[in-house]
Amino acid sequence: MSLKIILLVAILLLPHFAYAAKNILVFGDSLSAGYGIAIEKSWPSLLQQELVRTQSIFTAVNVSISGETTTGGRQRIAKALKQHRPAIVIVELGANDGLRGAPIKDIETNLNYIIEQSQLSGAKVLLAGMKLPPNYGGPYTTEFDNIFPRVAKNRGILAVPFLLEGVAPDQFQSDNLHPLATAQQRIMLNVMQELKHLLH
């Protein structure tokens, strides 16, 4: 093969490598793992469909696990970062900690660690804010709600104020905790509202 042909092939392949897909790591719990619904209808799957539709260079990779806590996330973030080398990490954890009454300090410490490790890897981070049902008591619920904006501010990252904002009461499964398939588009749009600022 002549040098001229080799150079031509290299030039033709350059755009492919220059615009290789960048991973968006969805690092969450059952709210992102598609609990109780078809996985292709979960909001991370809808996010991937939106990225394809807009011909984005980003690809959504969902490694969310039902039942995951910030402690579990802390233990597996290093492996996930090494395996997927994401450009962006969406951290959606904390709900299970809150439902179990975990110490606020521990939740915040774990989230800070996960975000710090993600940033050290070179990834941008988007934090998904959560809220507890009102029946969990005023003081703890308020303290829990405040974790997410505080962590986002301290780490200098963007945050979705509340992942489930706009999801109607009749769009939840019988446990009143997990959204139905009909709510997933709303959730995806909540995420995209902030994520769009990082897609460049």
CORCOR-V254464 format. One record per pair of residues at least 4 apart in sequence whose C-alpha atoms are under 7 Angstrom apart, sorted by the first residue. I is the first residue (numbers start at 1). GAP is how many residues later the second one is. Records with the same first field share a line. If there is no record, write none. Layout:
I->GAP / GAP
This chain:
1->4 / 5
2->4
3->4
4->4
5->4
6->4
7->4
8->4
9->4
10->4
13->4
14->4
15->4
16->4
19->38
20->37
21->36 / 37 / 38
22->35 / 36 / 37 / 64 / 65
23->35 / 36 / 37 / 38 / 63 / 64 / 65
24->34 / 35 / 36 / 37 / 62 / 63 / 64 / 65
25->35 / 36 / 37 / 61 / 63 / 64 / 65
26->34 / 35 / 36 / 37 / 38 / 63 / 64 / 65
27->35 / 36 / 37 / 62 / 63 / 64 / 65
28->4 / 36 / 37 / 63 / 64 / 65
29->4 / 35 / 36 / 37 / 38 / 39 / 63 / 64
30->4 / 5 / 34 / 35 / 36 / 37
31->4 / 147
32->10 / 11 / 12 / 32
33->31 / 32 / 33
34->4 / 5 / 8
35->31
37->4 / 143 / 144
38->4
40->5
41->4 / 5 / 140 / 143
42->4 / 139 / 142
43->4 / 141 / 142 / 144 / 145
44->4 / 16 / 18
45->4
46->4 / 139 / 142
47->4 / 13 / 141
48->4 / 11 / 12
49->4
50->4
51->4 / 5 / 7 / 8
52->4
67->29
68->4 / 5 / 28
69->4 / 24 / 25 / 27 / 28
70->4 / 23 / 24 / 27 / 37 / 40 / 41
71->4 / 39
72->4
73->4
74->36 / 39 / 40
76->4
77->4 / 37
78->4
79->4
80->4
81->4 / 5
86->37
87->36 / 37
88->35 / 36 / 37
89->29 / 34 / 35 / 36 / 37
90->35 / 36 / 37
91->35 / 36 / 37
92->35 / 36
94->4 / 13
95->4 / 35
96->4
97->4 / 5 / 10
98->4 / 34 / 46
103->4
104->4 / 40
105->4
106->4
107->4
108->4 / 39
109->4
110->4
111->4
112->4 / 39
113->4
114->4
115->4 / 10
116->4
117->4
118->4 / 5
119->4 / 5 / 6
125->32
126->31 / 32 / 33 / 69
127->25 / 31 / 32 / 33
128->31 / 32 / 33 / 34 / 35
129->19 / 30 / 31 / 32 / 33 / 34
130->15 / 32 / 33
131->14 / 31
132->4 / 9
136->5
137->4
138->4
139->4
140->4
141->4
142->4
143->4
146->4
147->4
148->4
149->4
150->4
151->4
152->4 / 5 / 6 / 7
153->4
158->36
159->35
160->30 / 31 / 34
163->24 / 27 / 28
164->23
166->20
167->4 / 16 / 19
171->8 / 9 / 11 / 12
172->4 / 5 / 6 / 7 / 8
173->4 / 5 / 6 / 7
179->4
183->4
184->4
185->4
186->4
187->4
188->4
189->4
191->4
192->4
195->4
